[in-house]
């Protein structure tokens, strides 16, 4: 008898009628013989994952009783973890999305089925080693929470794929200048639909990448993550990171957000960046947010950034996160103290040294210098050894009878008695 796969997402194909689309492709939750509409079209896969997680949470009320791992389905473990620990996560929506992916593969399986082979099968089905590792970390955390609650007997081990090598692509100052100029000079191109030049391309006076230039400057000068730059505001507010112009401090952690492993500690704003910020504020370019598009904060700059990289003709894989790599590399090349640089960037000293330490001018220079030259040989210095004066050996006194009748050993020898 085939085993039920549990609730999962299914993309219902579009329906056509007389050559035209009568109904678009939509995501549907399949639960056995039931089909539950999510209201999400094909391009809204992330929202559909959230709907699936909510459906699982509402439908299933797992048993909170200690049992053997052969009797517990993994869907219950995920549900308990989402209920107990979901609210404490930095991003509940992202957690729900990962839980939905885990449930689609693992939901109907037992805890006892988690081993190296099934974990490798999940990595293969996921298609991304890095994404699979992150999902499996959540699975391990869910099992650990289930165990701490005393809800299962037995040992369950989640096998993670190895970590990928760190990305080390960074921008030289020439490349950064080319990227900024591409953002500043690029004009919008439109197709002419009427008149003599119909069908031809023509540049307009609009500059669609000016906002990206401000994003890049903020990333290069502070090494801040893209999400904190996107929410950077000149005014305090819920869900915003705050740029304090009066005191020159960038509070990168958005107000109301919980501190996570992605360290977003406050950092001083470099003087050159403050000059840019004041000019943008005085000219009305940045009113509420540092990076605005049509008066609203940007949600993502991935598409615009990709276009700017293409216009600047830069090689390699360059993403918005490359700006953080560049800032760390420039600080190391400038010989900044590692403790100062790590605090400014919001990363640990260990990570800074492991990934960027080789750019520091003092990195292993003493060892490299020592191995290239013959060591100086100093002549041995003989120090006088102080010897203590030898004490004379006391002579043995021999009693030969009667008071005052004693002689030394020398006298005895001289007398011929020995």
C-alpha positions in Angstrom: 0.0 0.0 0.0 1.6 3.3 -1.0 2.4 5.7 1.8 0.8 9.1 1.9 3.2 12.0 1.2 1.4 14.3 3.5 0.4 17.9 2.8 2.5 19.4 -0.1 2.4 22.0 -2.7 1.4 21.3 -6.3 1.5 23.7 -9.2 -1.8 23.3 -11.0 -1.2 24.0 -14.7 -2.9 26.8 -16.5 -6.1 26.1 -18.4 -6.7 27.3 -22.0 -9.9 27.9 -23.8 -10.0 28.7 -27.5 -6.3 29.4 -27.6 -6.3 31.9 -24.7 -5.6 31.4 -21.0 -8.8 30.8 -19.1 -7.1 30.3 -15.7 -3.5 30.9 -14.7 -1.3 28.3 -13.1 -1.7 28.4 -9.3 -0.2 26.7 -6.3 -2.5 24.2 -4.6 -2.0 22.3 -1.3 -2.5 18.5 -1.9 -3.4 16.6 1.3 -4.4 13.1 0.3 -7.5 13.4 -1.9 -8.0 17.1 -0.9 -7.0 20.1 -2.9 -6.8 23.4 -1.0 -6.3 26.6 -3.0 -3.6 29.0 -1.8 -4.5 31.9 -4.1 -0.9 32.2 -5.2 0.1 32.2 -8.8 3.2 30.4 -10.2 5.6 33.3 -9.5 4.5 33.4 -5.8 6.1 30.2 -4.6 7.4 31.8 -1.4 4.0 32.9 -0.4 2.6 29.5 -1.2 5.2 27.9 1.1 4.0 30.1 3.9 0.4 29.1 3.3 1.4 25.4 3.4 3.2 26.0 6.7 0.1 27.7 8.2 -2.2 24.9 6.9 0.0 22.2 8.6 0.1 24.2 11.8 -3.7 24.6 11.9 -4.5 21.0 10.9 -2.1 18.9 13.0 -2.0 19.0 16.8 1.0 16.7 17.5 1.0 14.5 20.6 3.3 15.8 23.3 4.1 12.4 24.9 7.4 10.5 25.1 7.5 7.9 22.4 10.0 5.8 20.5 11.5 7.4 17.4 9.9 4.6 15.3 6.5 5.9 16.2 7.0 9.7 15.7 6.4 11.3 12.3 8.7 14.2 11.4 5.8 16.5 10.6 4.9 16.5 14.4 8.5 17.4 15.3 8.5 20.3 12.8 5.1 21.5 14.0 6.1 21.5 17.7 9.3 23.5 16.9 7.3 26.0 14.8 4.8 26.5 17.7 7.4 26.8 20.5 10.3 28.6 18.8 8.9 30.3 15.8 8.1 33.6 17.5 11.7 33.9 18.7 13.1 33.8 15.2 14.5 36.9 13.5 12.3 36.2 10.4 9.2 34.0 11.0 8.3 34.1 7.4 11.6 32.6 6.3 11.4 29.9 9.0 7.9 29.0 7.9 9.1 28.7 4.3 12.0 26.4 5.4 9.6 24.3 7.5 7.3 23.9 4.5 10.2 22.6 2.4 11.3 20.2 5.1 7.7 18.9 5.6 7.3 18.3 1.9 10.2 15.8 1.9 10.3 14.6 5.5 6.7 15.1 6.8 5.4 11.5 6.4 8.7 9.8 7.5 9.5 8.6 10.9 12.3 10.0 13.1 14.1 6.7 12.8 14.4 7.2 9.1 16.8 10.2 9.4 20.3 9.0 8.5 23.1 9.9 6.2 21.5 8.3 3.1 18.1 10.1 3.5 19.9 13.4 4.3 21.9 13.1 1.0 18.7 12.3 -0.8 17.2 15.5 0.5 20.3 17.5 -0.6 19.9 16.0 -4.1 16.2 16.8 -4.3 16.8 20.4 -2.9 19.1 21.1 -5.8 21.2 23.6 -3.8 23.9 22.4 -1.3 23.9 25.6 0.6 20.1 25.8 0.8 19.9 22.2 1.8 22.4 22.7 4.5 20.4 25.6 5.9 17.2 23.6 5.9 18.8 20.6 7.5 20.2 22.9 10.3 16.5 23.7 11.1 15.6 20.1 11.0 18.5 19.4 13.5 17.3 22.3 15.7 13.7 20.9 15.6 14.8 17.4 16.7 17.0 18.9 19.4 14.1 20.9 20.8 11.9 17.8 20.6 14.5 15.9 22.6 14.9 18.6 25.2 11.1 18.6 25.8 11.4 14.9 26.6 9.2 13.8 23.7 11.2 11.0 22.2 13.6 8.2 23.1 16.5 7.3 21.0 19.4 9.1 19.1 18.7 10.9 15.8 21.6 12.4 13.9 21.2 14.8 11.0 24.1 14.6 8.5 24.9 18.0 7.0 26.6 18.5 3.6 30.0 20.3 3.9 30.1 24.1 3.9 30.9 25.7 0.6 34.1 27.8 0.3 33.7 31.5 1.3 33.2 34.0 -1.5 36.2 36.2 -1.8 35.3 38.3 -4.8 35.9 42.0 -3.9 36.1 45.2 -5.9 39.2 47.2 -6.6 38.8 51.0 -6.3 38.9 51.2 -10.0 36.1 48.7 -10.3 34.0 50.4 -7.7 34.4 53.7 -9.5 33.3 52.1 -12.8 30.3 50.6 -11.1 29.3 54.0 -9.6 29.7 55.8 -12.9 27.6 53.2 -14.6 24.8 53.8 -12.1 25.1 57.6 -12.4 25.3 57.8 -16.2 22.9 55.1 -17.3 19.7 56.5 -18.9 16.4 54.8 -19.4 15.9 53.4 -22.9 12.4 53.3 -24.4 11.1 52.1 -27.8 9.4 54.7 -30.0 5.9 53.4 -31.0 4.8 56.2 -33.3 6.0 58.5 -36.0 9.0 58.4 -38.3 11.3 56.6 -35.9 8.8 53.9 -34.8 10.5 50.8 -33.4 13.8 52.5 -32.7 15.3 52.8 -29.3 15.8 56.2 -27.7 17.3 57.4 -24.4 15.2 59.5 -22.1 16.3 62.0 -19.4 15.5 59.5 -16.6 18.3 57.9 -14.7 16.9 54.6 -13.3 20.0 53.6 -11.3 20.7 56.8 -9.3 19.2 55.2 -6.2 21.6 52.2 -6.7 24.6 54.6 -6.5 23.5 55.6 -3.0 23.1 52.0 -2.1 26.6 51.2 -3.3 28.2 54.1 -1.5 26.6 53.1 1.8 27.7 49.5 1.3 31.3 50.4 0.5 31.7 52.9 3.3 30.2 50.8 6.1 30.2 47.1 4.9 26.6 46.8 6.0 24.4 44.0 4.8 21.9 44.7 2.0 18.8 44.4 4.1 20.0 47.0 6.6 20.9 49.4 3.8 17.5 49.0 2.2 15.8 49.9 5.5 18.2 52.7 6.4 16.2 55.8 7.3 17.0 59.4 8.4 14.1 59.1 10.9 13.5 56.6 13.7 10.7 54.1 13.1 9.5 50.5 13.6 11.3 48.2 11.2 13.9 50.8 10.1 17.6 51.0 10.6 18.5 54.5 11.7 21.1 56.9 10.4 21.9 59.4 13.2 23.2 62.4 11.4 23.7 64.5 14.5 26.0 62.0 16.3 27.4 60.3 13.2 26.2 56.7 14.1 24.5 54.1 11.9 22.2 51.9 13.9 22.1 49.0 11.6 19.7 46.8 13.5 16.2 47.8 12.6 14.0 49.0 15.4 11.9 46.2 16.9 14.0 43.4 15.4 15.8 40.9 17.5 19.5 40.6 17.5 20.6 37.5 15.5 23.8 35.8 14.5 24.1 38.3 11.6 25.7 41.0 13.8 24.3 44.4 13.1 26.0 46.5 15.7 26.0 50.3 15.6 29.0 51.8 13.7 30.4 55.3 13.2 29.7 56.9 9.9 32.8 57.8 7.9 33.3 61.5 7.3 33.0 61.3 3.5 29.8 59.4 3.7 28.3 61.9 6.1 29.0 64.6 3.5 27.1 62.6 0.9 24.2 62.0 3.3 23.9 65.7 4.2 23.9 66.6 0.5 21.2 64.0 -0.3 19.1 65.3 2.7 19.4 69.0 1.8 18.5 68.4 -1.9 15.5 66.3 -1.0 17.0 63.2 -2.7 16.7 61.2 0.6 13.7 62.3 2.5 12.7 59.4 4.7 15.0 56.6 3.5 18.6 56.8 2.3 17.8 54.6 -0.7 14.4 55.5 -2.1 12.6 54.6 -5.4 9.5 56.8 -6.1 9.5 58.0 -2.5 9.4 54.4 -1.1 12.2 52.3 0.4 13.6 49.6 -1.9 12.9 46.0 -1.1 15.6 44.5 -3.3 18.3 45.8 -5.6 19.3 42.4 -7.1 17.9 43.2 -10.6 19.3 46.7 -10.7 22.6 45.6 -9.4 22.9 42.9 -12.0 22.2 45.5 -14.7 24.8 47.9 -13.3 27.5 45.2 -13.2 26.7 44.4 -16.9 26.9 48.1 -17.8 30.2 48.5 -16.0 31.6 45.4 -17.7 32.9 43.8 -14.6 33.9 40.1 -14.5 33.1 37.5 -12.0 30.1 36.9 -9.8 29.3 40.2 -8.2 26.3 40.7 -6.0 25.2 43.3 -3.4 27.0 41.2 -0.7 30.2 41.8 -2.6 30.2 45.4 -1.2 30.6 43.9 2.3 33.5 41.8 1.1 35.0 44.9 -0.5 34.8 47.0 2.7 36.4 44.2 4.8 39.2 43.8 2.2 39.9 47.6 2.0 40.1 47.8 5.8 42.6 45.0 5.9 44.7 46.4 3.1 44.8 49.7 5.0 46.4 47.9 8.0 43.5 48.7 10.4 43.6 46.8 13.7 41.6 43.6 13.4 39.6 44.3 16.6 38.6 47.8 15.2 37.8 46.4 11.8 35.7 43.5 13.1 33.7 45.8 15.4 33.1 48.3 12.6 31.9 45.6 10.1 29.9 43.7 12.7 31.7 40.3 12.4 33.8 38.2 14.6 37.6 38.6 14.7 37.9 34.9 13.8 35.9 35.3 10.6 37.7 38.5 9.6 41.1 36.8 10.0 40.1 33.6 8.3 38.5 35.2 5.2 40.2 38.6 4.9 43.3 38.4 7.1 45.7 37.7 4.2 45.1 41.2 2.9 46.6 42.8 6.0 50.1 44.2 5.4 51.4 42.5 8.6 49.9 39.1 7.8 52.7 36.6 8.4 55.3 39.1 7.3 57.7 38.3 10.2 57.7 34.6 9.2 58.2 35.4 5.5 61.1 37.8 6.3 62.7 35.3 8.7 62.7 32.4 6.3 64.4 34.5 3.5 67.5 35.4 5.4 70.2 33.5 7.2 69.9 34.0 11.0 72.7 35.9 12.7 75.1 33.6 14.6 76.4 35.1 17.8 79.7 34.0 19.3 79.4 32.1 22.6 80.5 34.2 25.6 82.4 32.2 28.2 81.5 33.5 31.7 83.9 32.9 34.5 82.7 30.2 36.9 82.8 31.2 40.4 84.1 28.5 42.6 83.9 28.5 46.3 87.1 28.1 48.4 87.8 24.5 49.4 87.6 24.0 53.1 90.5 22.1 54.7 89.6 18.7 55.8 89.7 18.8 59.6 92.2 16.4 61.1 91.0 13.6 63.3 92.0 13.9 66.9 93.0 10.7 68.6 92.7 10.2 72.3 95.7 8.3 73.6 94.8 8.3 77.2 94.4 10.7 80.0 93.5 14.4 80.1 95.6 16.5 77.8 97.0 13.4 76.1 95.6 13.9 72.6 97.4 14.0 69.2 96.2 14.7 65.7 96.2 12.2 62.8 99.3 13.8 61.4 101.2 13.4 64.6 100.1 9.8 64.8 101.4 9.2 61.3 104.7 10.9 62.1 105.1 8.8 65.2 104.9 5.6 63.2 101.9 4.1 64.9 99.9 3.9 61.6 
